[in-house]
């Protein structure tokens, strides 16, 4: 199926409706399905530097010279200032058992300012009058002051600096904290952080440094928190589901290096490096507590992935050794939702959150049908999933345990388990799957989805599109509407991956792209935002006349409103599609807000972060039901629309109140 060109939305709606026979859609007032209210969300794992150097607000790259099974300690991102000699050392004692390698800074001369600088994750955004919070650990006798500053990497101009009085000692590691407020904005993000000291004050001619950190103001003011502009772009999606921590990251490279949640707790100096599965070392700074706090701040419910004994290289934990991972999952659940006086709930309380978090969804592993197939999938069905399902449901009967595969992966999932369906596909495929779950009785989450390949292309044998494109986003909308039609069994849909750093990535298609000082919302972002902004409490039966119109209707008992979500995909000759819509019980004269999203004439148009141009057009109008109670309007080809009769301020009923700034 090929895309047709979009028709132009310029006052032709009434004309189109008069020239063609409208699709007449009647919606019943009863007989639908109760929804769970959690239809939309996203998966986060650290891919594309979406965690370190992305959502996680830390500005310093390679801040603690961490090591892991796959990655050695390096001086990546560190540079000498005024001829200082930089080298890595494993001192005794180290800063901690987790951070054993530090950077020695030796002066090349006996006097003058020497030190080092860090160019961050491909630059740093420097803004005037904003408070940057920093710290560093030092070992070595030094009398004097350190100078911390933010500078241009091209001109050397200093935008802000602060003096930090030394408290260092020759025999111990001492932490130094500081706050830095730039006096002016940097003209671009090509900036560095530098730390210098007077060479004559260093008793032995050198000092040792570790865990050098700098944070800008963070989202909701969280310590060790999230980058504001990226977090805001995610918050504006109205997400209600948050699937963590992956994804491949959960599995790890081997059965010795999975994402161990216990390594991500507590002070940063006690967190070892993690062997990232996407080609780079991870800091574990964005850990389980940070994920939980972020979910709280955005009012999202968790879909928690737990390690199940299968890693990306195909390592499979034998049945007689699996209990340790089952127990670990139970510990993790207790950490999240156990009372403050329980073993792991008390650890959570000590870390500053005595109140339990809500947790109703736990997924066992990730894509077990893929890693180590076929044996990995066979052992998942034979003993790994049953052992987790049984143990978790015995301890927590209210938790929905989810398989890492679906019924479409050849698994008759034992009750009361649910499935996880992943789909990365062409728009045509997503449209063809509109009714995929109409007759599936087992509950499912759509744990990962996106349009990534063009129609008629080479699929997985070729590259992804460079960015989400309009026609692909409309294809996603059709599948999303199909999932909403089955909300009594579909837990929710999660976009994945969610974020991409434009300086280093492994997966091109993401909902949001960013650099050190920019954030771009893709075409898919606008589709998902519109769909999530209008939750239903109940779907309602409607007359069915699908293709090119794909739709779902329902109501919101919390607001008293009626809702109609619709996408037009490849209408005949690209013509507008007139619609006559009536809801049983809706009186003549009732008003509703009609929001229509359209894209560029070229359906392969995208929101390219290099240009900053948004190709998505949003039209909002108030329309009124006629004398027969019907709403009449026309929709362009390749458009997505929502009609909602709810009061605008009352629509977000299904989102838990987040933390205030």
PyMOL commands that set and color helices and strands:
alter all, ss='L'
color gray80, all
select helices_A, chain A and resi 13-19+199-201+219-221+228-235+248-251+261-264+268-270+288-298+319-321+323-337+343-350+375-395+407-409+427-432+459-461+470-484+523-532+572-574+648-650
alter helices_A, ss='H'
color red, helices_A
select strands_A, chain A and resi 23-27+40-43+78-81+85-89+102-106+113-118+131-139+145-152+158-165+174-181+191-198+206-215+241-244+301-306+361-364+400-403+419-426+444-453+490-495+499-501+512-514+519-521+538-539+549-556+561-568+577-583+591-598+617-624+630-635+639-644
alter strands_A, ss='S'
color yellow, strands_A
deselect
rebuild
show_as cartoon
